[in-house]
Amino acid sequence: RRGRRLLAIVLALALFGGGIALGSTLAAGSEKPAATAPAPTATTSATTAPTTTLAPRVVAPPACLSAVDDADTVVSYFVAGRRGKRLAKALQQFRAAAAACRRAR
């Protein structure tokens, strides 16, 4: 049983190392020197530039960001085994921020 576990670890490390080596080899081989652009030729046809549209950036409301921060604090207290006034206060803050986030959406 111990031998199988050691074999699995060695194989996992070998595959990981092989993947890194293969990736770095492929990345090094793909670096081609930049080709010089041909000189532009004068044409009489009119060309129109393609229009680009930007997707609107979605940003969470500040109340939701606060809720995420408070949730992170609550989880860190749970993981650290801190159960007391700090956890209760952080949980209360999270509940209030989560409710505010739901109202903001």
DSSP file (Angstrom, degrees, kcal/mol; ACC not computed):
  #  RESIDUE AA STRUCTURE BP1 BP2  ACC     N-H-->O    O-->H-N    N-H-->O    O-->H-N    TCO  KAPPA ALPHA  PHI   PSI    X-CA   Y-CA   Z-CA
    1    1 A R     >        0   0    0      0, 0.0     4,-1.9     0, 0.0     5,-0.1   0.000 360.0 360.0 360.0 -43.0    0.0    0.0    0.0
    2    2 A R  H  >  +     0   0    0      1,-0.2     4,-2.2     2,-0.2     5,-0.2   0.869 360.0  53.7 -66.4 -36.4    2.8    2.4    0.9
    3    3 A G  H  > S+     0   0    0      2,-0.2     4,-2.4     1,-0.2    -1,-0.2   0.872 107.2  50.5 -66.2 -38.1    4.6    1.5   -2.4
    4    4 A R  H  > S+     0   0    0      2,-0.2     4,-2.6     1,-0.2    -1,-0.2   0.904 109.9  50.2 -66.3 -41.1    1.6    2.3   -4.5
    5    5 A R  H  X S+     0   0    0     -4,-1.9     4,-2.1     2,-0.2    -2,-0.2   0.923 112.1  47.3 -63.1 -43.7    1.2    5.7   -2.8
    6    6 A L  H  X S+     0   0    0     -4,-2.2     4,-2.6     1,-0.2    -2,-0.2   0.902 111.9  50.9 -63.6 -41.3    4.9    6.5   -3.4
    7    7 A L  H  X S+     0   0    0     -4,-2.4     4,-2.7     1,-0.2    -2,-0.2   0.905 109.3  50.7 -62.8 -41.8    4.5    5.3   -7.0
    8    8 A A  H  X S+     0   0    0     -4,-2.6     4,-2.3     2,-0.2    -1,-0.2   0.900 111.5  47.9 -63.5 -40.5    1.5    7.6   -7.5
    9    9 A I  H  X S+     0   0    0     -4,-2.1     4,-2.4     2,-0.2    -2,-0.2   0.924 112.5  48.4 -66.3 -44.0    3.3   10.6   -6.1
   10   10 A V  H  X S+     0   0    0     -4,-2.6     4,-2.3     1,-0.2    -2,-0.2   0.913 112.9  48.1 -63.6 -42.6    6.4    9.9   -8.3
   11   11 A L  H  X S+     0   0    0     -4,-2.7     4,-2.6     2,-0.2     5,-0.2   0.901 111.1  50.7 -65.1 -39.9    4.2    9.6  -11.4
   12   12 A A  H  X S+     0   0    0     -4,-2.3     4,-2.4     1,-0.2    -2,-0.2   0.925 112.4  46.4 -63.8 -43.7    2.3   12.7  -10.6
   13   13 A L  H  X S+     0   0    0     -4,-2.4     4,-2.7     2,-0.2    -1,-0.2   0.880 112.2  51.3 -66.0 -37.5    5.5   14.7  -10.1
   14   14 A A  H  X S+     0   0    0     -4,-2.3     4,-2.7     2,-0.2    -2,-0.2   0.919 111.5  46.7 -66.6 -43.0    6.9   13.2  -13.3
   15   15 A L  H  X S+     0   0    0     -4,-2.6     4,-2.3     2,-0.2    -2,-0.2   0.905 113.2  49.7 -64.4 -40.3    3.8   14.2  -15.3
   16   16 A F  H  X S+     0   0    0     -4,-2.4     4,-2.1    -5,-0.2    -2,-0.2   0.941 113.7  44.9 -62.7 -47.5    3.9   17.7  -13.8
   17   17 A G  H  X S+     0   0    0     -4,-2.7     4,-2.5     1,-0.2    -2,-0.2   0.888 112.8  51.5 -64.1 -39.5    7.6   18.1  -14.6
   18   18 A G  H  X S+     0   0    0     -4,-2.7     4,-2.6     2,-0.2    -1,-0.2   0.885 108.8  51.3 -65.0 -38.2    7.1   16.7  -18.1
   19   19 A G  H  X S+     0   0    0     -4,-2.3     4,-2.6     2,-0.2    -2,-0.2   0.900 110.7  47.9 -64.5 -41.2    4.2   19.1  -18.7
   20   20 A I  H  X S+     0   0    0     -4,-2.1     4,-2.5     2,-0.2     5,-0.2   0.928 113.3  47.8 -65.0 -44.2    6.3   22.1  -17.6
   21   21 A A  H  X S+     0   0    0     -4,-2.5     4,-2.0     2,-0.2    -2,-0.2   0.921 114.0  46.6 -64.0 -43.5    9.2   21.0  -19.8
   22   22 A L  H  X S+     0   0    0     -4,-2.6     4,-2.6     2,-0.2     5,-0.2   0.915 113.0  49.9 -64.8 -43.1    6.9   20.5  -22.8
   23   23 A G  H  X S+     0   0    0     -4,-2.6     4,-2.4     1,-0.2    -2,-0.2   0.906 111.6  47.1 -63.0 -42.6    5.2   23.8  -22.3
   24   24 A S  H  X S+     0   0    0     -4,-2.5     4,-2.1     2,-0.2    -1,-0.2   0.860 112.1  51.4 -69.5 -33.3    8.5   25.7  -22.0
   25   25 A T  H  X S+     0   0    0     -4,-2.0     4,-1.8    -5,-0.2    -2,-0.2   0.930 112.7  44.9 -66.5 -45.4    9.8   24.0  -25.1
   26   26 A L  H  X S+     0   0    0     -4,-2.6     4,-1.0     1,-0.2    -2,-0.2   0.886 113.5  50.5 -65.8 -38.0    6.7   24.8  -27.1
   27   27 A A  H  < S+     0   0    0     -4,-2.4     4,-0.3    -5,-0.2     3,-0.3   0.885 110.6  49.0 -68.2 -37.8    6.7   28.4  -25.8
   28   28 A A  H >< S+     0   0    0     -4,-2.1     3,-0.7     1,-0.2    -1,-0.2   0.848 110.3  51.5 -70.2 -32.9   10.4   28.9  -26.7
   29   29 A G  H 3< S+     0   0    0     -4,-1.8    -1,-0.2     1,-0.2    -2,-0.2   0.699 102.0  60.8 -76.7 -19.0    9.8   27.5  -30.2
   30   30 A S  T 3< S+     0   0    0     -4,-1.0     2,-1.3    -3,-0.3    -1,-0.2   0.501  73.3 106.2 -88.9  -2.5    6.9   29.8  -30.9
   31   31 A E    <   +     0   0    0     -3,-0.7    -1,-0.1    -4,-0.3    -4,-0.0  -0.638  49.6 174.6 -79.9  97.7    8.9   33.0  -30.5
   32   32 A K        -     0   0    0     -2,-1.3     3,-0.1     1,-0.1     2,-0.1  -0.797  36.9-103.2-102.9 145.1    9.3   34.1  -34.1
   33   33 A P        -     0   0    0      0, 0.0     2,-0.2     0, 0.0    -1,-0.1  -0.392  46.4 -98.0 -65.5 145.7   10.9   37.4  -35.1
   34   34 A A        -     0   0    0      1,-0.1     2,-0.2    -2,-0.1     3,-0.0  -0.449  38.0-129.8 -67.1 129.1    8.4   40.1  -36.1
   35   35 A A        -     0   0    0     -2,-0.2     2,-0.3     1,-0.1    -1,-0.1  -0.547  23.6-111.1 -79.3 144.3    8.0   40.3  -39.8
   36   36 A T        -     0   0    0     -2,-0.2    -1,-0.1     1,-0.1     0, 0.0  -0.559  33.6-116.2 -76.4 139.4    8.3   43.7  -41.3
   37   37 A A        -     0   0    0     -2,-0.3    -1,-0.1     1,-0.1     2,-0.0  -0.506  31.2-109.8 -75.1 140.8    5.0   45.0  -42.7
   38   38 A P        -     0   0    0      0, 0.0    -1,-0.1     0, 0.0     3,-0.1  -0.342  43.6 -90.4 -67.9 153.4    4.9   45.5  -46.5
   39   39 A A        -     0   0    0      1,-0.1     2,-0.1    -2,-0.0     0, 0.0  -0.396  48.8-106.3 -64.1 136.6    4.8   49.1  -47.6
   40   40 A P        -     0   0    0      0, 0.0     2,-0.4     0, 0.0    -1,-0.1  -0.394  32.4-142.0 -67.2 139.6    1.2   50.3  -48.0
   41   41 A T        -     0   0    0     -2,-0.1     2,-0.4    -3,-0.1     0, 0.0  -0.794  18.0-112.2-103.0 146.6    0.0   50.7  -51.6
   42   42 A A        -     0   0    0     -2,-0.4     2,-0.3     2,-0.0    -1,-0.0  -0.624  39.4-179.9 -78.5 127.1   -2.2   53.5  -52.7
   43   43 A T        -     0   0    0     -2,-0.4     0, 0.0     2,-0.1     0, 0.0  -0.909  29.9-144.2-125.5 155.6   -5.6   52.3  -53.8
   44   44 A T  S    S+     0   0    0     -2,-0.3     2,-0.2     2,-0.1    -1,-0.1   0.583  71.2  98.6 -94.8 -10.6   -8.6   54.2  -55.1
   45   45 A S  S    S-     0   0    0      1,-0.1     2,-0.4     0, 0.0    -2,-0.1  -0.554  75.1-123.1 -80.5 142.8  -11.2   52.1  -53.3
   46   46 A A        -     0   0    0     -2,-0.2     2,-0.4     2,-0.0    -2,-0.1  -0.672  26.2-162.4 -84.9 134.7  -12.7   53.4  -50.1
   47   47 A T        -     0   0    0     -2,-0.4     2,-0.4     0, 0.0     0, 0.0  -0.916   6.8-145.5-117.2 145.3  -12.4   51.2  -47.1
   48   48 A T        -     0   0    0     -2,-0.4     3,-0.0     3,-0.0    -2,-0.0  -0.895  20.5-120.1-109.7 139.6  -14.4   51.4  -44.0
   49   49 A A        -     0   0    0     -2,-0.4     2,-0.1     1,-0.1     0, 0.0  -0.542  35.6-106.6 -75.0 139.2  -12.9   50.6  -40.6
   50   50 A P        -     0   0    0      0, 0.0     2,-0.4     0, 0.0    -1,-0.1  -0.407  34.2-121.2 -65.8 140.7  -14.7   47.8  -38.8
   51   51 A T        -     0   0    0     -2,-0.1     2,-0.4    -3,-0.0    -3,-0.0  -0.653  24.7-156.3 -84.6 138.1  -16.8   49.1  -35.9
   52   52 A T        -     0   0    0     -2,-0.4     2,-0.5     2,-0.0    -1,-0.0  -0.922   2.2-158.5-114.5 139.3  -16.0   47.6  -32.6
   53   53 A T        -     0   0    0     -2,-0.4     2,-0.5     0, 0.0    -2,-0.0  -0.957  10.2-142.0-117.4 136.1  -18.3   47.5  -29.7
   54   54 A L        -     0   0    0     -2,-0.5     3,-0.0     3,-0.0    -2,-0.0  -0.797  17.9-125.8 -96.8 134.1  -17.2   47.2  -26.1
   55   55 A A        -     0   0    0     -2,-0.5     2,-0.1     1,-0.1     3,-0.0  -0.581  36.6-103.4 -74.3 138.4  -19.2   45.1  -23.8
   56   56 A P        -     0   0    0      0, 0.0     2,-0.5     0, 0.0    -1,-0.1  -0.384  35.1-116.8 -64.5 139.0  -20.2   47.0  -20.7
   57   57 A R        -     0   0    0     -2,-0.1     2,-0.6     1,-0.0    -3,-0.0  -0.639  24.0-139.9 -79.8 125.8  -18.1   46.1  -17.7
   58   58 A V        -     0   0    0     -2,-0.5     2,-0.4    -3,-0.0    -1,-0.0  -0.769  23.0-177.3 -91.1 120.6  -20.2   44.6  -15.0
   59   59 A V        -     0   0    0     -2,-0.6    -2,-0.0     0, 0.0     0, 0.0  -0.961  25.5-121.4-119.6 134.9  -19.2   45.8  -11.6
   60   60 A A        -     0   0    0     -2,-0.4     5,-0.1     1,-0.1    41,-0.0  -0.421  36.1-100.4 -71.4 147.0  -20.8   44.5   -8.4
   61   61 A P    >>  -     0   0    0      0, 0.0     4,-1.8     0, 0.0     3,-0.8  -0.308  32.8-111.9 -62.5 152.4  -22.5   47.1   -6.2
   62   62 A P  H 3> S+     0   0    0      0, 0.0     4,-2.4     0, 0.0     5,-0.2   0.838 117.5  59.8 -56.9 -33.4  -20.4   48.1   -3.1
   63   63 A A  H 3> S+     0   0    0      1,-0.2     4,-1.9     2,-0.2    38,-0.3   0.889 105.4  48.5 -63.1 -36.8  -22.9   46.4   -0.8
   64   64 A C  H <> S+     0   0    0     -3,-0.8     4,-2.0     2,-0.2    -1,-0.2   0.876 109.7  51.3 -71.1 -36.9  -22.2   43.1   -2.6
   65   65 A L  H  X S+     0   0    0     -4,-1.8     4,-2.1     1,-0.2    -2,-0.2   0.894 110.0  50.3 -65.4 -38.5  -18.4   43.6   -2.3
   66   66 A S  H  X S+     0   0    0     -4,-2.4     4,-2.6     1,-0.2    -2,-0.2   0.890 107.9  53.3 -64.8 -39.0  -18.8   44.3    1.4
   67   67 A A  H  X S+     0   0    0     -4,-1.9     4,-2.4    30,-0.3    -2,-0.2   0.889 108.1  50.3 -63.5 -38.9  -20.8   41.1    1.8
   68   68 A V  H  X S+     0   0    0     -4,-2.0     4,-2.2     2,-0.2    -1,-0.2   0.918 110.9  48.8 -66.0 -42.5  -18.1   39.1    0.1
   69   69 A D  H  X S+     0   0    0     -4,-2.1     4,-2.0     1,-0.2    -2,-0.2   0.922 112.9  47.5 -62.3 -43.3  -15.5   40.6    2.4
   70   70 A D  H  X S+     0   0    0     -4,-2.6     4,-2.4     1,-0.2    -2,-0.2   0.887 110.3  52.2 -66.4 -37.7  -17.6   39.9    5.5
   71   71 A A  H  X S+     0   0    0     -4,-2.4     4,-2.6     2,-0.2    -1,-0.2   0.894 108.0  52.1 -63.5 -39.2  -18.2   36.3    4.3
   72   72 A D  H  X S+     0   0    0     -4,-2.2     4,-2.3     1,-0.2    -1,-0.2   0.904 109.6  49.6 -63.0 -40.6  -14.5   35.8    3.9
   73   73 A T  H  X S+     0   0    0     -4,-2.0     4,-2.1     2,-0.2    -2,-0.2   0.923 110.5  49.8 -63.8 -44.4  -14.0   37.0    7.5
   74   74 A V  H  X S+     0   0    0     -4,-2.4     4,-2.2     1,-0.2    -2,-0.2   0.921 111.7  48.3 -61.3 -44.3  -16.7   34.6    8.8
   75   75 A V  H  X S+     0   0    0     -4,-2.6     4,-2.8     1,-0.2    -1,-0.2   0.906 109.6  52.1 -64.2 -40.9  -15.1   31.7    7.0
   76   76 A S  H  X S+     0   0    0     -4,-2.3     4,-2.1     1,-0.2    -1,-0.2   0.881 109.5  50.0 -65.3 -35.8  -11.6   32.5    8.3
   77   77 A Y  H  X>S+     0   0    0     -4,-2.1     5,-2.3     2,-0.2     4,-0.7   0.909 111.7  48.4 -66.3 -41.0  -13.0   32.6   11.8
   78   78 A F  H ><5S+     0   0    0     -4,-2.2     3,-0.7     3,-0.2    -2,-0.2   0.926 112.6  48.1 -62.5 -44.4  -14.7   29.3   11.3
   79   79 A V  H 3<5S+     0   0    0     -4,-2.8    -1,-0.2     1,-0.3    -2,-0.2   0.884 112.2  48.9 -64.9 -38.3  -11.5   27.7    9.9
   80   80 A A  H 3<5S-     0   0    0     -4,-2.1    -1,-0.3    -5,-0.2    -2,-0.2   0.576 113.3-119.1 -78.7  -8.1   -9.4   29.1   12.7
   81   81 A G  T <<5 +     0   0    0     -3,-0.7     2,-1.0    -4,-0.7    -3,-0.2   0.706  60.7 150.6  80.0  18.3  -11.8   27.8   15.3
   82   82 A R      < +     0   0    0     -5,-2.3     2,-0.6    -6,-0.2    -1,-0.2  -0.752  13.3 168.4 -89.1 105.5  -12.6   31.2   16.7
   83   83 A R        +     0   0    0     -2,-1.0     2,-0.3    -3,-0.1    -5,-0.0  -0.937  36.1  73.7-121.3 109.6  -16.2   31.1   18.0
   84   84 A G  S  > S-     0   0    0     -2,-0.6     4,-2.3     1,-0.0     5,-0.2  -0.852  97.1 -30.5-177.1-148.9  -17.1   34.0   20.0
   85   85 A K  H  > S+     0   0    0     -2,-0.3     4,-2.6     1,-0.2     5,-0.2   0.867 128.4  54.3 -65.4 -37.4  -18.0   37.7   19.9
   86   86 A R  H  > S+     0   0    0      2,-0.2     4,-2.5     1,-0.2    -1,-0.2   0.922 110.8  45.8 -64.1 -42.4  -15.9   38.4   16.8
   87   87 A L  H  > S+     0   0    0      2,-0.2     4,-2.6     1,-0.2     5,-0.2   0.921 113.0  49.7 -65.2 -43.6  -17.6   35.6   14.8
   88   88 A A  H  X S+     0   0    0     -4,-2.3     4,-2.1     2,-0.2    -2,-0.2   0.913 112.9  46.9 -62.2 -42.2  -21.0   36.7   15.9
   89   89 A K  H  X S+     0   0    0     -4,-2.6     4,-2.4     2,-0.2    -2,-0.2   0.921 113.4  48.2 -66.0 -43.9  -20.3   40.3   15.0
   90   90 A A  H  X S+     0   0    0     -4,-2.5     4,-2.3     1,-0.2    -2,-0.2   0.886 112.0  49.9 -64.3 -38.4  -18.8   39.3   11.6
   91   91 A L  H  X S+     0   0    0     -4,-2.6     4,-2.4     2,-0.2    -1,-0.2   0.889 110.6  49.7 -67.3 -38.9  -21.8   37.1   10.9
   92   92 A Q  H  X S+     0   0    0     -4,-2.1     4,-2.1    -5,-0.2    -2,-0.2   0.906 111.2  49.1 -64.8 -42.0  -24.2   39.9   11.8
   93   93 A Q  H  X S+     0   0    0     -4,-2.4     4,-2.5     1,-0.2    -2,-0.2   0.894 110.7  51.4 -63.8 -39.7  -22.3   42.3    9.4
   94   94 A F  H  X S+     0   0    0     -4,-2.3     4,-2.9     2,-0.2     5,-0.2   0.931 108.4  50.4 -63.4 -45.0  -22.4   39.7    6.7
   95   95 A R  H  X S+     0   0    0     -4,-2.4     4,-2.1     1,-0.2    -1,-0.2   0.911 112.9  46.6 -60.3 -42.3  -26.2   39.2    7.0
   96   96 A A  H  X S+     0   0    0     -4,-2.1     4,-2.1     2,-0.2    -1,-0.2   0.914 114.7  46.5 -66.5 -42.0  -26.8   43.0    6.9
   97   97 A A  H  X S+     0   0    0     -4,-2.5     4,-2.2     2,-0.2   -30,-0.3   0.874 111.2  52.2 -69.2 -36.3  -24.4   43.4    3.8
   98   98 A A  H  X S+     0   0    0     -4,-2.9     4,-2.3     2,-0.2    -1,-0.2   0.900 110.2  48.5 -65.9 -40.0  -26.0   40.4    2.1
   99   99 A A  H  X S+     0   0    0     -4,-2.1     4,-2.0    -5,-0.2    -2,-0.2   0.910 111.7  49.4 -65.4 -40.6  -29.5   41.9    2.5
  100  100 A A  H  X S+     0   0    0     -4,-2.1     4,-1.9     1,-0.2    -2,-0.2   0.867 109.8  52.7 -64.6 -36.1  -28.2   45.2    1.2
  101  101 A C  H  X S+     0   0    0     -4,-2.2     4,-1.4   -38,-0.3    -2,-0.2   0.918 107.7  50.3 -65.5 -43.7  -26.7   43.4   -1.8
  102  102 A R  H  < S+     0   0    0     -4,-2.3    -2,-0.2     1,-0.2    -1,-0.2   0.890 112.1  47.8 -62.8 -37.7  -30.0   41.7   -2.6
  103  103 A R  H  < S+     0   0    0     -4,-2.0    -1,-0.2     1,-0.2    -2,-0.2   0.843 108.3  55.7 -69.6 -32.7  -31.8   45.1   -2.4
  104  104 A A  H  <        0   0    0     -4,-1.9    -1,-0.2     1,-0.3    -2,-0.2   0.772 360.0 360.0 -72.0 -25.9  -29.1   46.7   -4.6
  105  105 A R     <        0   0    0     -4,-1.4    -1,-0.3    -3,-0.2    -2,-0.2   0.490 360.0 360.0 -78.0 360.0  -29.6   44.2   -7.4
